[in-house]
């Protein structure tokens, strides 16, 4: 809770991208408020990888350390809450939280991430981020040599299969319906001994998030140790769209190379703007967003 209601910048989302933006702004003595609900999308993931100096650390531990470092800067404040409403004002923006608090800022940064729309398959949600993963770069090495399934179809499945093929010799694509591949793609699957199963999935057998078997609707059972899944998503916050921020054809917030959205004074960073869904990329884009917001604030008065 904070008694001060007016800020240079409000950052909505206090995970890696948001905290990175806050650090850049705090080091320039900007008055910053971070509003964070405390529910990051990777909260179930046991370890973070492919981020130099932090490889193998727990995501929550990285975020905790980052928050502690960011809040050492005296102009940065944190409110635990869910931002539910935003509007343009004469001097900037107003953001309201679910608890009824209202805050004002000259600039906004959305580091709100995305929300995965998990399939209604029993056992899937329990495994998501543990033994069912989205990215070979983030998780592939830890699944090295394991019996692996790819829950996807078409181009997305082909792309994942090509990357996973370097990490395991036992891969099966689970299309949950008629396979949508070209003759050339099927030929490549055959050359690399990648199997295709079109039968719908009934449920997953798992223990504490670790997949054991896939049970299909025809009653057959196949053992797997890991699954890659390409699941659809929506923006975690609908405030950017309500403010007029354009989305890309893939559903990400549209930004220029400097993290600026299509609405003047509004910036975005992290998973909500880029398919490169990793801690390293979130930190980078957040740092850039913070620097660009500071430049915009400087340009306004200098």
C-alpha positions in Angstrom: 0.0 0.0 0.0 1.3 3.5 -0.8 -0.1 6.9 0.2 1.4 8.6 -2.8 -1.0 8.5 -5.8 1.0 10.4 -8.5 3.9 8.9 -10.4 6.1 9.4 -13.4 5.4 5.9 -14.5 3.1 3.0 -13.5 4.4 -0.5 -14.4 1.7 -3.1 -14.4 3.3 -6.5 -13.8 6.1 -7.1 -11.4 7.8 -10.1 -12.9 11.1 -10.1 -14.8 10.2 -7.5 -17.5 8.4 -5.2 -15.2 11.2 -5.3 -12.6 13.8 -4.7 -15.2 11.9 -1.7 -16.5 11.6 -0.4 -12.9 15.3 -0.7 -12.2 16.2 1.3 -15.3 13.7 4.0 -14.3 14.6 3.9 -10.6 18.3 4.5 -11.4 17.2 7.7 -13.2 15.3 8.8 -10.1 11.9 8.5 -11.8 8.9 8.0 -9.4 7.7 4.6 -10.3 4.8 2.4 -9.0 4.8 -1.3 -9.7 1.4 -3.0 -9.5 1.6 -6.7 -9.3 -0.9 -9.5 -8.5 1.8 -12.0 -7.5 0.6 -14.6 -9.9 3.3 -15.1 -12.6 2.5 -17.5 -15.4 5.6 -19.6 -14.7 4.7 -20.1 -11.0 4.5 -23.9 -11.5 7.9 -24.2 -13.3 10.5 -25.6 -11.0 13.6 -24.2 -12.7 14.6 -21.5 -15.1 17.2 -22.1 -17.8 19.0 -20.4 -20.7 19.5 -17.2 -18.7 23.2 -16.7 -18.1 24.2 -16.3 -14.3 20.8 -17.7 -13.3 20.7 -21.0 -15.1 18.9 -23.6 -13.1 17.5 -21.2 -10.4 13.9 -21.3 -9.3 11.9 -18.6 -11.1 10.4 -17.4 -7.8 14.0 -17.0 -6.4 15.1 -14.9 -9.3 12.0 -12.7 -9.0 12.5 -12.3 -5.3 16.1 -11.3 -5.6 15.2 -8.9 -8.5 12.4 -7.2 -6.4 14.7 -6.8 -3.4 17.3 -5.1 -5.7 14.8 -2.9 -7.4 13.1 -1.7 -4.2 16.5 -0.4 -2.9 16.0 2.5 -5.2 14.0 5.0 -3.1 11.8 6.3 -5.9 10.4 2.8 -6.7 7.3 1.6 -4.9 5.3 -1.6 -5.0 1.6 -2.3 -4.6 0.3 -5.9 -4.4 -2.9 -5.9 -6.3 -4.6 -6.5 -9.6 -5.0 -3.6 -12.1 -8.5 -3.8 -13.5 -9.1 -0.5 -15.2 -7.2 2.2 -17.1 -8.1 5.4 -18.8 -6.4 8.4 -20.4 -6.5 11.6 -18.4 -5.6 15.2 -19.1 -2.1 14.8 -17.7 -1.4 11.1 -18.4 -3.2 8.0 -17.2 -5.3 6.6 -14.4 -5.0 3.0 -13.2 -7.5 1.5 -10.8 -7.0 -1.8 -8.9 -9.5 -4.4 -7.9 -9.4 -3.1 -4.3 -10.6 0.3 -5.4 -7.3 2.2 -5.3 -6.5 4.7 -8.0 -3.1 5.9 -9.2 -2.0 8.4 -11.7 1.1 8.5 -14.0 2.5 10.3 -17.0 3.5 7.0 -18.7 2.5 3.4 -18.5 4.4 0.2 -19.0 2.5 -3.1 -19.4 4.6 -6.1 -18.4 1.4 -8.2 -17.9 2.4 -11.3 -19.8 0.0 -13.7 -21.4 -2.5 -16.3 -20.2 -2.3 -19.8 -21.6 -5.5 -21.4 -22.6 -4.8 -25.0 -21.5 -6.7 -27.8 -23.1 -9.5 -29.5 -21.1 -7.5 -32.7 -20.8 -7.4 -34.2 -17.3 -3.9 -34.0 -15.8 -2.6 -31.4 -18.3 -2.8 -28.4 -16.0 -0.9 -30.3 -13.2 1.9 -31.0 -15.6 2.1 -27.6 -17.3 5.6 -26.1 -16.8 6.9 -29.2 -15.2 6.8 -32.1 -17.7 4.7 -30.4 -20.3 6.6 -27.5 -21.6 6.4 -24.9 -24.4 10.1 -24.3 -25.4 13.0 -26.5 -26.2 15.4 -23.6 -25.5 14.0 -23.1 -21.9 13.5 -26.8 -21.0 14.9 -29.1 -23.7 18.3 -29.9 -22.2 16.6 -31.1 -19.0 14.5 -33.5 -21.1 17.5 -34.9 -23.0 17.0 -38.4 -24.4 13.5 -38.8 -22.9 10.5 -40.3 -24.6 8.9 -37.2 -25.9 5.5 -36.2 -27.3 4.6 -33.1 -29.2 1.0 -31.9 -28.7 0.5 -29.8 -31.9 -0.3 -30.0 -35.5 0.7 -28.4 -38.8 3.6 -25.9 -39.0 3.9 -25.5 -35.3 4.3 -29.3 -34.8 6.8 -29.5 -37.6 8.8 -26.6 -36.1 8.9 -28.1 -32.7 9.8 -31.6 -34.0 12.7 -30.2 -35.9 14.2 -28.6 -32.8 13.4 -31.5 -30.4 14.9 -34.0 -32.8 18.3 -32.9 -31.7 17.5 -33.7 -28.1 15.9 -37.1 -28.3 15.7 -40.0 -30.7 12.1 -41.0 -29.5 9.5 -38.4 -30.6 5.8 -38.8 -31.3 3.6 -36.0 -32.7 0.1 -36.0 -31.1 -2.2 -34.1 -33.5 -5.5 -35.0 -31.7 -7.2 -35.1 -35.1 -6.3 -35.4 -38.7 -2.6 -34.6 -39.3 -2.0 -31.5 -41.4 1.4 -31.9 -42.9 2.8 -31.7 -46.4 4.3 -34.7 -48.2 7.7 -33.2 -47.7 7.2 -32.8 -44.0 5.9 -36.4 -43.6 9.0 -37.5 -45.5 11.3 -35.8 -43.1 9.4 -37.3 -40.1 9.9 -40.7 -41.6 13.6 -40.1 -42.2 14.0 -39.1 -38.5 11.8 -41.9 -37.1 9.2 -39.4 -35.8 5.9 -41.0 -35.3 2.4 -39.4 -35.7 -0.7 -40.3 -33.7 -4.0 -38.7 -34.7 -6.2 -40.2 -32.0 -7.8 -37.8 -29.5 -6.4 -37.7 -26.0 -8.7 -38.7 -23.1 -6.5 -37.9 -20.2 -2.9 -37.9 -18.8 -1.6 -40.1 -16.1 0.8 -38.1 -13.9 2.3 -37.9 -10.5 3.0 -34.5 -9.0 3.2 -32.9 -12.4 5.4 -35.6 -14.0 3.6 -37.3 -16.9 3.6 -41.1 -17.0 1.1 -42.1 -19.8 -1.2 -40.6 -22.4 -4.5 -42.3 -22.5 -6.3 -42.0 -25.8 -10.0 -42.0 -26.5 -9.8 -45.4 -28.1 -8.5 -46.9 -24.8 -4.9 -47.2 -25.9 -2.1 -46.0 -23.6 1.4 -44.8 -24.5 4.1 -43.9 -22.0 5.8 -40.6 -22.2 8.3 -38.7 -20.0 7.8 -35.3 -21.5 5.4 -33.4 -23.8 5.9 -30.2 -25.7 2.6 -28.3 -26.3 1.7 -25.4 -28.5 -1.3 -23.9 -26.6 -3.2 -20.8 -27.6 -3.1 -17.7 -25.4 -4.8 -14.4 -24.6 -3.5 -11.2 -23.1 -3.3 -11.4 -19.4 -4.7 -7.9 -19.1 -7.4 -6.3 -21.2 -6.4 -2.8 -20.2 -4.0 -2.2 -23.1 -6.7 -3.0 -25.7 -9.2 -0.9 -23.7 -6.8 2.1 -24.0 -6.5 1.5 -27.8 -3.3 -0.4 -28.0 -3.2 -2.5 -31.3 -2.5 -6.2 -31.2 -0.6 -8.1 -33.8 -2.2 -10.8 -35.9 -0.8 -13.4 -33.4 -2.4 -11.6 -30.4 0.7 -9.8 -29.0 0.7 -6.1 -28.1 2.1 -4.3 -31.1 5.2 -2.3 -30.3 8.0 -0.5 -32.2 11.7 -1.5 -31.8 11.8 0.6 -28.6 8.8 -1.1 -26.9 6.4 1.8 -27.6 2.8 0.7 -28.3 0.5 2.4 -30.8 -0.8 4.7 -28.0 1.3 7.7 -27.1 2.8 7.3 -23.6 2.1 3.6 -23.3 4.9 1.0 -23.5 4.9 -2.8 -23.2 7.5 -5.5 -22.7 7.9 -9.2 -21.9 5.8 -12.1 -23.0 2.9 -9.9 -24.0 4.8 -8.5 -26.9 7.0 -11.3 -28.2 6.9 -15.0 -28.9 10.4 -15.4 -27.5 9.0 -16.4 -24.1 12.0 -16.5 -21.8 13.3 -14.8 -18.7 16.3 -13.5 -20.6 14.2 -11.9 -23.2 11.8 -10.4 -20.6 14.7 -8.8 -18.8 16.1 -7.4 -22.0 12.8 -5.9 -23.3 12.0 -4.5 -19.8 15.4 -2.8 -19.6 14.8 -1.3 -23.0 11.3 -0.2 -22.1 12.5 1.5 -19.0 15.2 3.4 -20.8 12.8 4.5 -23.5 10.2 5.7 -21.0 12.9 7.7 -19.2 13.8 9.3 -22.6 10.1 10.1 -23.2 9.9 11.7 -19.8 13.1 13.7 -20.4 11.8 14.8 -23.8 8.6 16.1 -22.2 10.3 18.6 -19.9 14.0 19.2 -20.9 
